[in-house]
Amino acid sequence: MNKPGFQPSLKGRALRLLSQREHSRTELERKLAQHEEVPGELAKALDELQARDFINDGRAVDSLVNRRAGKLGSARIKQELALRGLSGEAVAEALAGLKDTELSRAQEVWRKKFGSLPQDPQTRAKHMRFLLTRGFSAEVVRQVVQGAGQD
């Protein structure tokens, strides 16, 4: 039972965030910085959680890629990873894997939204803008909108 005015510890707050989804260390630092009362307290708590493998940037990369790959292209996923403070070998590996499936993922996203090839230039432009804002490459977008690989 919480007492009135009870404030969870930084480690408790971090664990609550981590229970909802994987977070990078950078994300946790940004979200919890306002709750740090003693300088260095946050770093110590995050070091402890990282040592116990509660914080794992590799898992955070995999989690974001698995959640977002069905809807977004490689460029947009790379941007989201950077916003979460993730970079390095795990990100490069994940993005390389996404490049192989970019066309099929773009076709699936396009099929769910539109389903049929555009009949006029305005509609074609609308389809292209939709896929480009999802982070798919211009070459992949061109192939999808022109119907390459369609049944």
VEXVEX-442949 format. One line per 8 residues: number of its first residue (from 1); their letters; for each residue x, y, z of N, C-alpha, C, O, CB. Coordinates in nm, 3 decimals. Glycine has a CB too. Layout:
! VEXVEX-442949
NUM) a) X/Y/Z/X/Y/Z/X/Y/Z/X/Y/Z/X/Y/Z  ... .
//
This chain:
! VEXVEX-442949
1) mnkpgfqp) 0.085/-0.119/0.000/0.000/0.000/0.000/0.089/0.124/0.000/0.175/0.140/0.087/-0.096/0.000/0.123  0.067/0.212/-0.097/0.149/0.332/-0.109/0.104/0.438/-0.009/-0.016/0.461/0.010/0.143/0.388/-0.251  0.201/0.500/0.053/0.173/0.609/0.147/0.150/0.736/0.065/0.202/0.748/-0.046/0.291/0.627/0.249  0.073/0.830/0.120/0.055/0.957/0.049/0.191/1.024/0.026/0.273/1.032/0.118/-0.039/1.052/0.129  0.214/1.071/-0.093/0.341/1.137/-0.123/0.452/1.041/-0.158/0.565/1.085/-0.183/0.383/1.221/-0.008  0.424/0.911/-0.162/0.526/0.811/-0.196/0.571/0.829/-0.340/0.489/0.842/-0.431/0.471/0.667/-0.174  0.702/0.829/-0.359/0.760/0.838/-0.493/0.844/0.715/-0.518/0.933/0.684/-0.439/0.846/0.968/-0.509  0.819/0.642/-0.628/0.901/0.525/-0.657/1.046/0.565/-0.684/1.074/0.676/-0.728/0.844/0.447/-0.777 .
9) slkgralr) 1.136/0.473/-0.657/1.277/0.499/-0.682/1.302/0.508/-0.832/1.217/0.469/-0.913/1.366/0.390/-0.618  1.419/0.558/-0.868/1.454/0.565/-1.011/1.456/0.425/-1.071/1.411/0.403/-1.184/1.591/0.634/-1.030  1.509/0.329/-0.995/1.514/0.191/-1.044/1.372/0.138/-1.063/1.344/0.069/-1.161/1.594/0.100/-0.946  1.283/0.169/-0.971/1.144/0.128/-0.982/1.076/0.187/-1.103/1.002/0.119/-1.175/1.068/0.166/-0.857  1.101/0.315/-1.126/1.044/0.381/-1.244/1.098/0.318/-1.372/1.023/0.295/-1.467/1.076/0.532/-1.242  1.228/0.291/-1.374/1.290/0.230/-1.492/1.231/0.091/-1.517/1.201/0.057/-1.631/1.443/0.220/-1.474  1.214/0.013/-1.413/1.156/-0.121/-1.428/1.012/-0.114/-1.478/0.970/-0.197/-1.558/1.161/-0.196/-1.295  0.937/-0.015/-1.431/0.800/0.002/-1.479/0.799/0.031/-1.629/0.719/-0.025/-1.703/0.729/0.115/-1.402 .
17) llsqrehs) 0.888/0.119/-1.674/0.898/0.150/-1.817/0.940/0.027/-1.896/0.886/-0.001/-2.003/0.997/0.265/-1.840  1.037/-0.047/-1.843/1.087/-0.166/-1.912/0.983/-0.277/-1.916/0.986/-0.362/-2.005/1.214/-0.217/-1.844  0.891/-0.279/-1.822/0.787/-0.382/-1.822/0.687/-0.359/-1.935/0.618/-0.452/-1.977/0.714/-0.385/-1.687  0.678/-0.236/-1.983/0.585/-0.203/-2.090/0.641/-0.237/-2.228/0.569/-0.287/-2.314/0.549/-0.056/-2.085  0.769/-0.210/-2.249/0.839/-0.243/-2.373/0.988/-0.224/-2.350/1.029/-0.165/-2.250/0.789/-0.156/-2.492  1.069/-0.275/-2.443/1.214/-0.256/-2.433/1.247/-0.107/-2.453/1.191/-0.042/-2.541/1.290/-0.345/-2.537  1.337/-0.056/-2.373/1.385/0.081/-2.386/1.537/0.078/-2.395/1.602/-0.009/-2.336/1.338/0.170/-2.265  1.594/0.172/-2.468/1.739/0.186/-2.469/1.780/0.263/-2.344/1.698/0.328/-2.280/1.789/0.258/-2.599 .
25) rtelerkl) 1.907/0.254/-2.312/1.958/0.327/-2.195/1.936/0.477/-2.215/1.899/0.548/-2.122/2.108/0.296/-2.172  1.961/0.525/-2.337/1.944/0.668/-2.367/1.800/0.712/-2.344/1.777/0.819/-2.288/1.985/0.697/-2.513  1.705/0.630/-2.386/1.563/0.663/-2.365/1.531/0.673/-2.216/1.464/0.766/-2.172/1.473/0.557/-2.431  1.580/0.575/-2.140/1.554/0.576/-1.996/1.617/0.698/-1.929/1.556/0.759/-1.841/1.606/0.448/-1.931  1.737/0.733/-1.970/1.803/0.853/-1.914/1.719/0.976/-1.941/1.700/1.060/-1.852/1.945/0.871/-1.974  1.668/0.988/-2.063/1.589/1.105/-2.100/1.457/1.108/-2.022/1.417/1.214/-1.974/1.560/1.105/-2.252  1.391/0.994/-2.008/1.262/0.990/-1.940/1.273/1.007/-1.789/1.181/1.060/-1.725/1.193/0.860/-1.971  1.384/0.963/-1.731/1.396/0.963/-1.584/1.478/1.079/-1.529/1.483/1.098/-1.407/1.457/0.834/-1.539 .
33) aqheevpg) 1.542/1.156/-1.615/1.631/1.264/-1.570/1.560/1.362/-1.476/1.620/1.411/-1.380/1.688/1.339/-1.690  1.435/1.391/-1.504/1.361/1.488/-1.422/1.335/1.437/-1.280/1.305/1.516/-1.190/1.230/1.522/-1.488  1.345/1.307/-1.259/1.319/1.249/-1.128/1.446/1.228/-1.044/1.438/1.186/-0.929/1.248/1.116/-1.144  1.561/1.257/-1.102/1.688/1.238/-1.032/1.707/1.350/-0.929/1.706/1.468/-0.964/1.808/1.235/-1.132  1.723/1.311/-0.804/1.739/1.410/-0.698/1.886/1.430/-0.662/1.927/1.541/-0.628/1.661/1.368/-0.574  1.966/1.323/-0.670/2.108/1.329/-0.638/2.187/1.304/-0.766/2.166/1.202/-0.832/2.146/1.225/-0.527  2.277/1.395/-0.804/2.355/1.373/-0.926/2.428/1.238/-0.922/2.492/1.204/-0.822/2.455/1.487/-0.947  2.419/1.164/-1.030/2.484/1.034/-1.039/2.396/0.917/-0.997/2.427/0.802/-1.024/2.607/1.034/-0.954 .
41) elakalde) 2.284/0.948/-0.931/2.193/0.844/-0.885/2.130/0.768/-1.002/2.118/0.646/-0.997/2.083/0.907/-0.797  2.091/0.838/-1.105/2.029/0.775/-1.222/2.128/0.684/-1.293/2.095/0.570/-1.328/1.977/0.882/-1.319  2.249/0.733/-1.314/2.351/0.652/-1.382/2.378/0.523/-1.305/2.393/0.416/-1.364/2.482/0.732/-1.399  2.385/0.534/-1.173/2.410/0.416/-1.089/2.296/0.315/-1.103/2.320/0.195/-1.117/2.428/0.458/-0.941  2.173/0.363/-1.098/2.056/0.274/-1.110/2.055/0.206/-1.247/2.028/0.086/-1.257/1.924/0.353/-1.088  2.083/0.282/-1.353/2.081/0.225/-1.488/2.199/0.129/-1.508/2.184/0.027/-1.576/2.087/0.337/-1.594  2.315/0.160/-1.448/2.428/0.067/-1.455/2.391/-0.067/-1.393/2.424/-0.173/-1.447/2.552/0.126/-1.384  2.324/-0.061/-1.280/2.284/-0.183/-1.210/2.185/-0.265/-1.294/2.197/-0.387/-1.304/2.222/-0.149/-1.074 .
49) lqardfin) 2.087/-0.196/-1.354/1.989/-0.266/-1.438/2.054/-0.324/-1.564/2.016/-0.431/-1.612/1.874/-0.171/-1.476  2.152/-0.251/-1.617/2.221/-0.299/-1.737/2.308/-0.421/-1.702/2.316/-0.515/-1.781/2.308/-0.186/-1.798  2.371/-0.419/-1.587/2.454/-0.531/-1.545/2.369/-0.658/-1.526/2.418/-0.769/-1.547/2.527/-0.497/-1.414  2.243/-0.640/-1.488/2.153/-0.755/-1.469/2.076/-0.787/-1.597/1.986/-0.871/-1.596/2.055/-0.726/-1.355  2.110/-0.721/-1.706/2.052/-0.743/-1.839/1.905/-0.704/-1.849/1.832/-0.757/-1.934/2.068/-0.888/-1.877  1.860/-0.614/-1.764/1.726/-0.559/-1.780/1.725/-0.458/-1.894/1.625/-0.443/-1.965/1.676/-0.494/-1.648  1.838/-0.388/-1.910/1.854/-0.293/-2.020/1.949/-0.357/-2.119/2.063/-0.388/-2.085/1.908/-0.152/-1.970  1.903/-0.376/-2.241/1.984/-0.439/-2.344/1.951/-0.371/-2.476/1.842/-0.389/-2.530/1.959/-0.595/-2.351 .
57) dgravdsl) 2.046/-0.292/-2.529/2.019/-0.217/-2.651/1.994/-0.309/-2.770/1.917/-0.273/-2.860/2.135/-0.125/-2.681  2.056/-0.425/-2.773/2.032/-0.520/-2.882/1.887/-0.567/-2.884/1.826/-0.578/-2.990/2.125/-0.640/-2.869  1.833/-0.593/-2.766/1.691/-0.633/-2.756/1.600/-0.517/-2.794/1.496/-0.536/-2.855/1.658/-0.682/-2.613  1.640/-0.396/-2.757/1.559/-0.278/-2.791/1.553/-0.261/-2.942/1.448/-0.228/-2.996/1.617/-0.151/-2.725  1.665/-0.283/-3.011/1.669/-0.274/-3.157/1.576/-0.380/-3.216/1.493/-0.349/-3.301/1.814/-0.292/-3.211  1.591/-0.504/-3.172/1.509/-0.613/-3.225/1.360/-0.587/-3.200/1.277/-0.612/-3.288/1.550/-0.748/-3.162  1.328/-0.539/-3.084/1.189/-0.512/-3.049/1.128/-0.406/-3.141/1.019/-0.426/-3.194/1.179/-0.467/-2.904  1.198/-0.296/-3.161/1.147/-0.190/-3.246/1.134/-0.239/-3.390/1.033/-0.211/-3.456/1.237/-0.066/-3.240 .
65) vnrragkl) 1.233/-0.310/-3.440/1.230/-0.360/-3.577/1.111/-0.455/-3.593/1.037/-0.446/-3.691/1.363/-0.431/-3.615  1.093/-0.547/-3.500/0.982/-0.642/-3.510/0.846/-0.573/-3.505/0.754/-0.614/-3.575/0.991/-0.744/-3.399  0.834/-0.470/-3.422/0.707/-0.399/-3.409/0.675/-0.315/-3.532/0.559/-0.307/-3.573/0.709/-0.310/-3.287  0.776/-0.254/-3.591/0.751/-0.152/-3.694/0.775/-0.198/-3.838/0.729/-0.132/-3.931/0.837/-0.035/-3.666  0.846/-0.308/-3.858/0.884/-0.350/-3.994/0.764/-0.378/-4.083/0.773/-0.360/-4.204/0.972/-0.473/-3.988  0.653/-0.422/-4.028/0.536/-0.452/-4.109/0.469/-0.329/-4.167/0.389/-0.340/-4.260/0.439/-0.527/-4.028  0.500/-0.213/-4.113/0.434/-0.090/-4.157/0.528/0.014/-4.216/0.484/0.102/-4.289/0.360/-0.029/-4.043  0.657/0.004/-4.185/0.750/0.109/-4.223/0.867/0.057/-4.303/0.903/-0.061/-4.295/0.800/0.180/-4.100 .
73) gsarikqe) 0.927/0.147/-4.382/1.046/0.115/-4.458/1.172/0.134/-4.376/1.168/0.184/-4.264/1.052/0.199/-4.584  1.283/0.094/-4.434/1.413/0.097/-4.363/1.452/0.238/-4.319/1.505/0.256/-4.209/1.522/0.040/-4.452  1.427/0.337/-4.403/1.468/0.474/-4.369/1.394/0.524/-4.244/1.455/0.586/-4.157/1.441/0.570/-4.488  1.267/0.497/-4.236/1.187/0.542/-4.121/1.226/0.465/-3.995/1.232/0.523/-3.886/1.036/0.525/-4.150  1.253/0.336/-4.008/1.295/0.257/-3.892/1.431/0.305/-3.843/1.453/0.315/-3.722/1.301/0.106/-3.927  1.521/0.336/-3.935/1.653/0.388/-3.898/1.637/0.519/-3.820/1.706/0.543/-3.721/1.741/0.411/-4.023  1.546/0.603/-3.865/1.519/0.731/-3.798/1.465/0.707/-3.657/1.507/0.773/-3.562/1.419/0.816/-3.880  1.373/0.614/-3.641/1.317/0.584/-3.509/1.423/0.527/-3.415/1.425/0.558/-3.296/1.200/0.487/-3.520 .
81) lalrglsg) 1.511/0.443/-3.469/1.619/0.388/-3.386/1.712/0.500/-3.339/1.755/0.502/-3.224/1.700/0.282/-3.466  1.744/0.594/-3.428/1.830/0.706/-3.392/1.764/0.793/-3.285/1.831/0.840/-3.192/1.864/0.791/-3.516  1.633/0.816/-3.296/1.561/0.896/-3.196/1.565/0.830/-3.058/1.559/0.900/-2.957/1.415/0.915/-3.239  1.577/0.700/-3.055/1.584/0.629/-2.928/1.728/0.613/-2.880/1.754/0.547/-2.780/1.519/0.492/-2.941  1.821/0.675/-2.951/1.961/0.672/-2.909/2.031/0.541/-2.940/2.131/0.507/-2.877/1.970/0.699/-2.763  1.979/0.468/-3.037/2.038/0.339/-3.073/2.120/0.353/-3.200/2.075/0.413/-3.298/1.929/0.231/-3.090  2.239/0.297/-3.197/2.324/0.298/-3.316/2.424/0.185/-3.301/2.423/0.112/-3.201/2.397/0.436/-3.335  2.509/0.170/-3.402/2.613/0.069/-3.392/2.585/-0.055/-3.472/2.505/-0.055/-3.565/2.634/0.032/-3.250 .
89) eavaeala) 2.652/-0.161/-3.434/2.650/-0.285/-3.510/2.511/-0.350/-3.513/2.469/-0.399/-3.618/2.750/-0.382/-3.452  2.440/-0.352/-3.402/2.308/-0.414/-3.397/2.210/-0.343/-3.491/2.129/-0.408/-3.557/2.253/-0.411/-3.253  2.218/-0.211/-3.497/2.132/-0.134/-3.586/2.168/-0.163/-3.731/2.080/-0.186/-3.814/2.143/0.017/-3.557  2.297/-0.161/-3.763/2.341/-0.188/-3.901/2.297/-0.327/-3.946/2.253/-0.345/-4.059/2.494/-0.175/-3.913  2.309/-0.424/-3.857/2.268/-0.562/-3.888/2.118/-0.571/-3.912/2.073/-0.636/-4.006/2.309/-0.658/-3.774  2.041/-0.506/-3.827/1.895/-0.509/-3.841/1.851/-0.442/-3.970/1.762/-0.492/-4.039/1.828/-0.441/-3.720  1.913/-0.329/-4.003/1.876/-0.257/-4.126/1.916/-0.335/-4.250/1.844/-0.332/-4.350/1.941/-0.119/-4.128  2.028/-0.405/-4.245/2.070/-0.487/-4.358/1.967/-0.597/-4.383/1.936/-0.628/-4.497/2.211/-0.548/-4.333 .
97) glkdtels) 1.916/-0.656/-4.276/1.813/-0.758/-4.290/1.683/-0.703/-4.347/1.613/-0.772/-4.420/1.786/-0.822/-4.156  1.652/-0.578/-4.314/1.530/-0.516/-4.366/1.539/-0.486/-4.515/1.439/-0.492/-4.586/1.500/-0.388/-4.290  1.658/-0.453/-4.562/1.676/-0.420/-4.704/1.631/-0.536/-4.793/1.576/-0.513/-4.901/1.823/-0.386/-4.734  1.654/-0.660/-4.747/1.619/-0.778/-4.827/1.468/-0.792/-4.845/1.423/-0.845/-4.946/1.674/-0.903/-4.762  1.391/-0.744/-4.749/1.246/-0.762/-4.755/1.171/-0.632/-4.787/1.049/-0.629/-4.781/1.196/-0.817/-4.623  1.243/-0.527/-4.821/1.183/-0.396/-4.841/1.071/-0.398/-4.946/0.963/-0.342/-4.923/1.291/-0.296/-4.883  1.095/-0.460/-5.060/0.995/-0.461/-5.167/0.869/-0.535/-5.124/0.758/-0.485/-5.143/1.053/-0.525/-5.294  0.884/-0.652/-5.066/0.766/-0.729/-5.025/0.689/-0.658/-4.914/0.566/-0.661/-4.912/0.806/-0.870/-4.979 .
105) raqevwrk) 0.760/-0.595/-4.822/0.692/-0.521/-4.715/0.617/-0.401/-4.771/0.504/-0.373/-4.730/0.792/-0.475/-4.608  0.680/-0.330/-4.866/0.615/-0.214/-4.928/0.490/-0.258/-5.005/0.387/-0.190/-5.000/0.714/-0.140/-5.022  0.500/-0.370/-5.075/0.384/-0.420/-5.149/0.268/-0.452/-5.055/0.153/-0.424/-5.086/0.421/-0.544/-5.231  0.300/-0.512/-4.941/0.195/-0.548/-4.845/0.130/-0.424/-4.785/0.007/-0.418/-4.772/0.254/-0.635/-4.733  0.211/-0.323/-4.749/0.157/-0.198/-4.694/0.070/-0.129/-4.799/-0.039/-0.080/-4.767/0.272/-0.104/-4.648  0.117/-0.125/-4.923/0.042/-0.062/-5.031/-0.088/-0.138/-5.057/-0.194/-0.077/-5.074/0.127/-0.056/-5.160  -0.081/-0.272/-5.060/-0.199/-0.354/-5.088/-0.308/-0.332/-4.981/-0.426/-0.323/-5.014/-0.161/-0.504/-5.095  -0.267/-0.323/-4.855/-0.364/-0.301/-4.748/-0.432/-0.165/-4.760/-0.551/-0.151/-4.731/-0.296/-0.314/-4.611 .
113) kfgslpqd) -0.356/-0.065/-4.803/-0.410/0.071/-4.811/-0.491/0.094/-4.938/-0.600/0.151/-4.934/-0.297/0.172/-4.802  -0.437/0.050/-5.053/-0.499/0.085/-5.181/-0.556/-0.035/-5.256/-0.671/-0.031/-5.300/-0.398/0.155/-5.268  -0.479/-0.141/-5.272/-0.530/-0.262/-5.334/-0.531/-0.268/-5.485/-0.523/-0.377/-5.541/-0.663/-0.284/-5.289  -0.539/-0.155/-5.553/-0.538/-0.158/-5.699/-0.445/-0.049/-5.753/-0.422/0.053/-5.689/-0.682/-0.138/-5.755  -0.392/-0.076/-5.872/-0.296/0.017/-5.933/-0.363/0.150/-5.964/-0.481/0.154/-6.001/-0.236/-0.043/-6.060  -0.289/0.260/-5.950/-0.346/0.392/-5.980/-0.376/0.406/-6.129/-0.301/0.356/-6.213/-0.250/0.503/-5.934  -0.485/0.475/-6.160/-0.527/0.491/-6.299/-0.493/0.627/-6.357/-0.498/0.645/-6.479/-0.675/0.469/-6.310  -0.456/0.724/-6.273/-0.423/0.858/-6.323/-0.303/0.913/-6.245/-0.268/0.861/-6.139/-0.547/0.955/-6.310 .
121) pqtrakhm) -0.240/1.016/-6.298/-0.118/1.071/-6.234/-0.139/1.120/-6.090/-0.050/1.105/-6.006/-0.065/1.184/-6.317  -0.254/1.179/-6.062/-0.280/1.229/-5.927/-0.286/1.114/-5.826/-0.230/1.123/-5.716/-0.411/1.310/-5.923  -0.353/1.007/-5.863/-0.363/0.892/-5.775/-0.227/0.825/-5.759/-0.191/0.781/-5.649/-0.466/0.791/-5.830  -0.152/0.817/-5.868/-0.017/0.759/-5.862/0.069/0.840/-5.765/0.143/0.782/-5.684/0.050/0.757/-6.004  0.060/0.972/-5.771/0.139/1.058/-5.681/0.096/1.036/-5.536/0.180/1.035/-5.446/0.122/1.207/-5.720  -0.033/1.018/-5.514/-0.084/0.994/-5.378/-0.028/0.863/-5.324/0.016/0.857/-5.209/-0.240/0.991/-5.378  -0.029/0.758/-5.405/0.025/0.628/-5.364/0.174/0.639/-5.333/0.223/0.583/-5.235/0.000/0.522/-5.473  0.246/0.712/-5.417/0.391/0.727/-5.398/0.421/0.805/-5.270/0.509/0.767/-5.193/0.455/0.798/-5.520 .
129) rflltrgf) 0.349/0.915/-5.248/0.370/0.994/-5.125/0.344/0.910/-5.001/0.419/0.917/-4.904/0.279/1.118/-5.124  0.239/0.830/-5.005/0.205/0.744/-4.891/0.322/0.651/-4.857/0.363/0.643/-4.741/0.078/0.660/-4.923  0.376/0.583/-4.957/0.486/0.489/-4.931/0.615/0.561/-4.894/0.690/0.512/-4.809/0.510/0.402/-5.054  0.641/0.676/-4.955/0.763/0.750/-4.922/0.760/0.799/-4.778/0.862/0.796/-4.710/0.780/0.869/-5.018  0.645/0.844/-4.731/0.637/0.892/-4.592/0.650/0.777/-4.493/0.680/0.799/-4.376/0.506/0.966/-4.568  0.627/0.655/-4.539/0.645/0.538/-4.454/0.792/0.494/-4.450/0.827/0.402/-4.377/0.558/0.423/-4.504  0.877/0.561/-4.528/1.020/0.533/-4.521/1.071/0.432/-4.622/1.184/0.383/-4.609/1.054/0.485/-4.386  0.992/0.400/-4.722/1.039/0.309/-4.826/1.120/0.388/-4.928/1.092/0.506/-4.952/0.921/0.235/-4.895 .
137) saevvrqv) 1.220/0.324/-4.988/1.308/0.393/-5.083/1.232/0.427/-5.211/1.134/0.361/-5.245/1.432/0.306/-5.115  1.279/0.529/-5.281/1.213/0.575/-5.403/1.207/0.465/-5.508/1.106/0.451/-5.578/1.286/0.698/-5.460  1.313/0.386/-5.520/1.314/0.277/-5.619/1.208/0.171/-5.585/1.138/0.123/-5.674/1.454/0.212/-5.624  1.198/0.136/-5.460/1.097/0.037/-5.418/0.957/0.094/-5.440/0.869/0.022/-5.488/1.118/-0.001/-5.268  0.936/0.219/-5.407/0.806/0.283/-5.425/0.768/0.281/-5.574/0.653/0.251/-5.608/0.807/0.429/-5.371  0.862/0.314/-5.660/0.836/0.314/-5.804/0.794/0.174/-5.850/0.697/0.160/-5.924/0.961/0.361/-5.884  0.866/0.073/-5.805/0.833/-0.065/-5.844/0.693/-0.105/-5.796/0.618/-0.168/-5.870/0.939/-0.163/-5.787  0.659/-0.070/-5.675/0.529/-0.107/-5.619/0.417/-0.037/-5.695/0.321/-0.102/-5.736/0.522/-0.072/-5.469 .
145) vqgagqd) 0.430/0.093/-5.715/0.322/0.170/-5.779/0.307/0.133/-5.927/0.197/0.144/-5.983/0.349/0.321/-5.765  0.415/0.088/-5.990/0.405/0.045/-6.130/0.357/-0.100/-6.141/0.331/-0.148/-6.251/0.541/0.060/-6.199  0.346/-0.167/-6.029/0.291/-0.301/-6.029/0.392/-0.413/-6.046/0.353/-0.526/-6.075/0.192/-0.312/-6.136  0.520/-0.385/-6.028/0.623/-0.488/-6.040/0.601/-0.596/-5.935/0.584/-0.565/-5.817/0.766/-0.427/-6.026  0.601/-0.721/-5.978/0.588/-0.832/-5.884/0.446/-0.857/-5.838/0.422/-0.940/-5.751/0.673/-0.807/-5.766  0.349/-0.784/-5.896/0.209/-0.806/-5.859/0.155/-0.927/-5.933/0.203/-0.962/-6.041/0.123/-0.680/-5.891  0.055/-0.992/-5.873/-0.005/-1.110/-5.936/-0.094/-1.071/-6.051/-0.154/-1.157/-6.115/-0.086/-1.191/-5.834 .
//
